[in-house]
């Protein structure tokens, strides 16, 4: 969509032109899944699929939201404490407003229209894109003195505190700081980052969608985070470390009898994945794309067997990706329990590869899997 199309939708709903139109992208993550909240490194990128918001100020304290793609409307007031909506989607906007108010920023009423082309439920963080779009819109609408780093943190806290998902910072950071044809090596401990060029000739970034919704994702995500906190606390009691960044498998083995097998497995995955991330970045720098792809497969094995956030549909797709010479690497991506497999696929073989894997998927599950071809795009911006 372009600015004119979003503005037209806004005018149809609110009978006025918007003050600003913002585009905020979804994200992929190539390596480093579920380590962003464990002080690890991740390697995400923004994609060329966006949430779009158009906004205008009101003369009262009402916040009026309209989700154009599902024709849903929601309205609330700033005069009292903001309450969660049973509709779910308004909470990503309201959570951002709530955090800005807590931080002492002056917010008045506004109209906001939401539309977009990010596949929802595919694990590419449409929620983070909406949060980043909202905080970016508020910055410009109310002339807030707030940096991009602070906007990322506001967006993350909105999801933690208001939506109730104890997510790390990667999704919001990638959405805000994305750069076309680059991945971001992000240090989740201090938000320092480095851009790596990532434009591979003849290779496409493809998402194979299971169309399985994340029915367990929120509750199990919070459980995984608690299990990791239990594990690192046990290691800290015996060794003078502060985070998983410094932990080793030897340290973990030393406390194995004080933690459950589940906690041990979660921590094993995190420690291995943090180490794998460093090696993977070196493969990228050296142009060793096949070695990088092998790391993606290793990550999936860890997510499936140790972290237990995969599902039969995701595992079947990855098992069949391994059989395809034209697929360089693949793994489940996102919170898990559904969503997508991300794969690096030779572009000329993409349709044939999809057809073969989809045939197996259809024969097993009685339905087709989805396919999205992604390019790496820019971060949140004014249109």
Residue pairs with C-beta under 8 A, 6 or more apart in sequence:
1 50
1 52
1 115
1 116
1 117
2 383
3 21
3 383
6 18
6 21
6 52
6 54
6 113
6 115
6 383
7 17
7 18
7 21
7 54
9 54
9 68
9 113
9 115
10 16
10 17
10 18
10 21
10 54
10 56
10 111
10 113
11 17
11 18
13 66
13 68
13 111
13 113
14 56
14 64
14 66
14 111
14 113
16 56
17 56
18 54
18 55
18 56
18 111
18 113
19 55
19 56
19 57
19 140
19 141
20 54
20 55
20 137
20 140
20 141
20 382
21 52
21 53
21 54
21 382
21 383
22 52
22 53
22 54
22 55
22 133
22 136
22 137
22 140
22 380
22 381
22 382
22 383
23 50
23 51
23 52
23 133
23 380
23 381
23 383
24 50
24 51
24 52
24 53
24 129
24 130
24 132
24 133
24 136
24 175
24 176
24 379
24 380
25 46
25 47
25 48
25 49
25 50
25 51
25 118
25 129
25 175
25 178
25 377
25 378
25 379
25 380
26 46
26 47
26 49
26 50
26 51
26 118
26 119
26 124
26 125
26 126
26 128
26 129
26 175
27 44
27 45
27 46
27 47
27 124
27 125
27 128
27 129
27 170
27 171
27 174
27 175
27 178
28 44
28 45
28 47
28 124
28 205
28 207
28 333
28 342
28 374
28 376
29 42
29 43
29 44
29 45
29 170
29 174
29 333
29 334
29 342
30 43
30 44
30 45
30 183
30 198
30 280
30 292
30 296
30 342
31 42
31 43
31 273
31 276
31 277
31 280
31 281
31 292
31 295
31 296
31 299
32 40
32 41
32 42
32 43
32 44
32 170
32 273
32 274
32 277
33 42
33 273
33 299
33 303
33 331
33 332
33 333
33 334
34 224
34 269
34 270
34 273
34 303
34 307
34 309
34 336
35 41
35 42
35 188
35 244
35 270
35 273
35 274
35 277
36 42
36 167
36 168
36 169
36 170
36 186
36 188
37 166
37 167
37 168
37 169
37 188
37 225
37 228
38 168
38 188
38 228
38 232
38 243
38 244
38 270
38 274
39 188
39 189
39 242
39 243
39 244
39 245
40 188
40 244
40 245
40 270
40 273
40 274
40 277
41 185
41 186
41 187
41 188
41 274
41 277
41 278
41 281
42 170
42 185
42 186
42 188
42 277
43 183
43 184
43 185
43 186
43 196
43 277
43 280
43 281
44 170
44 171
44 173
44 174
44 183
44 184
44 186
45 174
45 178
45 182
45 183
45 184
45 198
45 376
46 174
46 175
46 177
46 178
46 179
46 376
46 377
46 378
46 379
47 118
47 124
47 178
47 374
47 375
47 376
47 377
48 374
48 375
48 376
48 377
49 116
49 117
49 118
49 119
49 124
49 372
49 374
49 377
50 116
50 117
50 118
50 129
50 377
51 114
51 115
51 116
51 118
51 126
51 129
51 130
51 133
52 114
52 115
52 116
52 133
52 383
53 112
53 113
53 114
53 130
53 133
53 134
53 137
54 112
54 113
55 110
55 111
55 112
55 113
55 137
55 138
55 141
56 110
56 111
56 141
57 108
57 109
57 110
57 141
57 142
58 64
58 108
58 109
58 110
58 111
59 109
60 109
61 77
61 78
61 79
61 108
61 109
62 75
62 76
62 77
62 78
62 109
63 75
63 76
63 77
63 78
63 93
63 94
63 97
63 109
63 110
63 112
64 73
64 74
64 75
64 109
64 110
64 111
64 112
65 73
65 74
65 75
65 90
65 93
65 112
65 114
66 72
66 73
66 74
66 111
66 112
66 113
66 114
67 73
67 74
67 89
67 114
67 115
68 113
68 114
68 115
69 114
69 115
69 116
70 89
72 87
72 89
74 85
74 87
74 90
76 82
76 83
76 85
76 90
76 94
77 109
78 97
78 101
78 107
78 108
78 109
82 94
82 97
82 98
82 101
82 162
84 91
84 94
84 162
85 91
85 94
89 114
89 130
91 162
91 163
92 127
92 130
92 131
92 134
92 158
92 159
92 163
93 112
93 114
93 130
93 131
93 134
94 162
95 131
95 157
95 158
95 159
95 161
95 162
95 163
96 131
96 134
96 135
96 138
96 154
96 155
96 158
97 107
97 134
97 138
98 158
98 161
98 162
99 154
99 157
99 158
99 161
99 162
100 107
100 135
100 138
100 144
100 154
101 107
103 154
105 138
105 142
105 144
105 146
106 142
107 138
107 142
108 142
110 138
110 141
112 134
112 137
114 130
114 133
116 126
116 129
116 130
118 124
118 125
118 126
118 129
119 126
119 207
119 209
119 370
119 372
120 126
121 211
121 213
121 214
121 338
121 339
122 207
122 209
122 334
122 339
122 340
122 370
122 372
123 214
123 332
123 333
123 334
123 335
123 336
123 338
123 339
123 340
124 207
124 333
124 334
124 340
125 171
125 174
125 175
125 334
127 159
127 163
127 171
128 155
128 159
128 167
128 171
128 172
128 174
128 175
129 175
129 380
131 155
131 156
131 158
131 159
131 172
131 175
132 151
132 152
132 155
132 172
132 175
132 176
132 380
133 380
134 155
135 146
135 151
135 154
135 155
135 158
136 151
136 176
136 380
136 381
136 382
138 144
139 146
139 151
140 382
146 154
148 176
148 177
149 191
151 176
152 169
152 172
152 173
152 176
152 177
152 191
153 169
153 172
155 172
155 175
155 176
156 167
156 168
156 169
156 172
159 165
159 167
159 172
160 166
160 167
164 218
165 218
165 221
165 222
166 221
166 222
166 225
167 221
168 188
169 186
169 188
169 191
170 186
170 188
173 184
173 186
173 191
173 193
174 184
174 186
174 379
175 379
175 380
176 379
176 380
177 184
177 193
177 379
178 184
178 376
178 377
178 378
178 379
178 380
179 195
179 376
179 378
179 379
180 375
180 376
180 377
180 378
181 197
181 198
181 199
181 376
182 195
182 196
182 197
182 198
182 376
183 195
183 196
183 198
183 284
183 376
184 193
184 194
184 195
184 196
185 193
185 194
185 195
185 196
185 281
186 192
186 193
187 193
189 243
189 245
196 281
196 284
196 285
198 284
198 376
199 376
200 289
200 344
202 346
202 347
202 348
203 289
203 328
203 344
203 345
203 346
203 347
204 344
204 345
204 346
204 347
204 350
204 373
204 374
205 342
205 343
205 344
205 373
205 374
205 375
205 376
206 342
206 343
206 344
206 345
206 350
206 354
206 371
206 372
206 373
206 374
207 333
207 340
207 341
207 342
207 343
207 370
207 371
207 372
207 374
208 317
208 330
208 340
208 341
208 343
208 354
208 357
208 369
208 370
208 371
209 339
209 340
209 369
209 370
209 371
209 372
210 311
210 313
210 314
210 317
210 338
210 339
210 340
210 341
210 369
210 370
211 338
211 367
211 369
211 370
212 311
212 313
212 314
212 337
212 338
212 339
213 338
214 335
214 336
214 337
214 338
214 339
215 337
215 338
216 337
217 335
217 336
217 337
217 338
218 335
220 309
220 336
220 337
221 335
221 336
224 266
224 307
224 309
227 262
227 263
227 266
227 267
228 244
228 263
228 266
228 267
228 270
230 259
230 263
231 252
231 259
231 263
231 264
231 266
231 267
231 270
232 243
232 244
232 247
232 267
234 255
234 258
234 259
234 263
235 241
235 247
235 251
235 252
235 255
235 267
236 242
237 255
238 251
238 254
238 255
239 247
239 251
239 254
241 247
241 251
244 267
244 270
244 271
244 274
245 274
247 267
247 271
248 271
249 268
249 271
249 272
252 264
252 267
252 268
252 271
256 264
259 267
262 308
265 305
265 306
265 307
265 308
266 306
266 307
268 302
268 306
269 302
269 303
269 306
269 307
272 302
273 299
273 302
276 295
276 298
276 299
279 295
280 292
280 295
283 289
283 291
283 292
283 295
284 292
289 328
289 344
290 328
292 328
292 329
293 327
293 328
293 329
293 330
293 344
294 329
295 329
296 329
296 330
296 331
296 342
296 344
297 318
297 322
297 329
297 330
297 331
299 331
300 310
300 314
300 318
300 330
300 331
300 332
300 341
303 309
303 310
303 331
303 332
303 336
304 310
304 314
304 315
304 318
304 332
307 336
309 332
309 335
309 336
309 337
310 332
310 336
310 337
311 336
311 337
311 338
313 338
313 361
313 365
313 369
314 332
314 336
314 338
314 339
314 341
316 360
316 361
316 364
316 365
317 330
317 341
317 357
317 361
317 369
318 330
318 331
318 332
318 341
320 356
320 357
320 360
320 361
321 327
321 330
321 341
321 343
321 357
322 330
324 349
324 353
324 356
324 357
326 345
326 346
326 348
326 349
326 350
326 352
326 353
327 343
327 344
327 345
327 346
327 353
328 343
328 344
328 345
328 346
329 343
329 344
330 341
330 342
330 343
330 344
331 341
331 342
332 339
332 340
332 341
332 342
333 339
333 340
333 341
333 342
334 340
340 370
340 372
345 353
350 373
354 371
357 369
358 368
358 369
358 371
361 367
361 368
361 369
362 368
